[in-house]
Amino acid sequence: MGDYRQLAEIHDDHGVIRVVEAGDYRFLEFGDEVEQSCSYRPDPAWLEYDYTRAMLLGALLPARCERALFLGLGGGSLTMACLKWLPLRAAEAVELRPAVPALAREFMGLADDPRLQIRIGDARSQLAECAPADVIFLDLYTDTGPAAAHIAWGFLQACRARLRPGGWLVINQWSATDGKPLGAPLLRGLFRHSYWECPVCEGNVILYVPADEAQTLNPAALRERARSLETRLGYSLEGYVAHLRPAS
C-alpha cells in the first residue's frame, strides 16, 4: 500500500483520533495506532475488511431492508455500502465522538445523503430515540476493544426490541481464545441459542440475531440474495454464507 502519512490528528475526552493514508487507502485510528476503519479512496462504499463484508451479509437477511440503524459509525464504509447497495429509505447512525463523523466526511469519503441522520452520543442512551429498523448493526469499539454494551444484557435486549418485525440484529463481536464470541454464555442465555455466527479472519465473530425466535436463517435463500448482489459489489459473499453456524 505504500508509506503511511498522517492526514489529521484530534484529541478529545476519549483520547486520540487519527487519519492516515497509504496509497489509495485511508485509515481511521483510535489511540495508539488501533485501526478502526478503512476507506478505499476510489470507492468509499468498497468494504475492505472481512468483518464488514460479513456484516453487510446480515442486511440481506430481512425480507425487506428499508431502514437501517448503525450503532457506531467509524469511518462510515459499512454505512456507505448499505446506502449504495440496499433499497434503504432511511438510515440512522449513532456515534459517541463528534470528531468521528466530521473526519469521516472530510477524509474517509462519507457523503452527505438525505436518507442518513447521524446522532452524537452514547448508543445506550440514544437507542430509544432511534426509529425501529429492519437491520441494526452493533459495532461499538474503542482503542482497547469492544465497549461494555457488547455484553450488556439490558442493552442487547433493547437493541433486539428496536427491530421491526422480521428484522435482524448484526453484532461485530470479539472472539475468545476458543473461537467463540466474547460473552458466549450471556448471549446464549439472552437469545436462547436462536442466533447464528460467522467467524472471520480478523478474529471477530459476526452474530445474526433475529427479532423473533421463530425466525429462521435460510442459507439457500441468503446465498441467492448474495449472488444477485455480488456482480455489482465486485467481491464474493459466498465464503461468509459457507461459514455460517448456529449458536451452540
Buried (B, 14 or more C-beta within 10 A) or exposed (E): EEEEEEBBEBEEEBBBBBBBBEEEBBBBBBBEEBBBBBBBBEBBBBBBBBBBBBBBBBBBBBEEBBBBBBBBBBBBBBBBBBBBBBEBEBBBBBBBBEBBBBBBBEBBBBBEEEEBBBBBBEBBEBBEEBEBBBBBBBBBBBBEEBBEBBBBEEBBEBBBEBBBEBBBBBBBBBBEEEEBBBBBEBBBEBBEEBBBBBBBEEEBBBBBBBBEEEBEBEEEEBBEBBEEBEEEBEEEBEBBBEBBEEBE
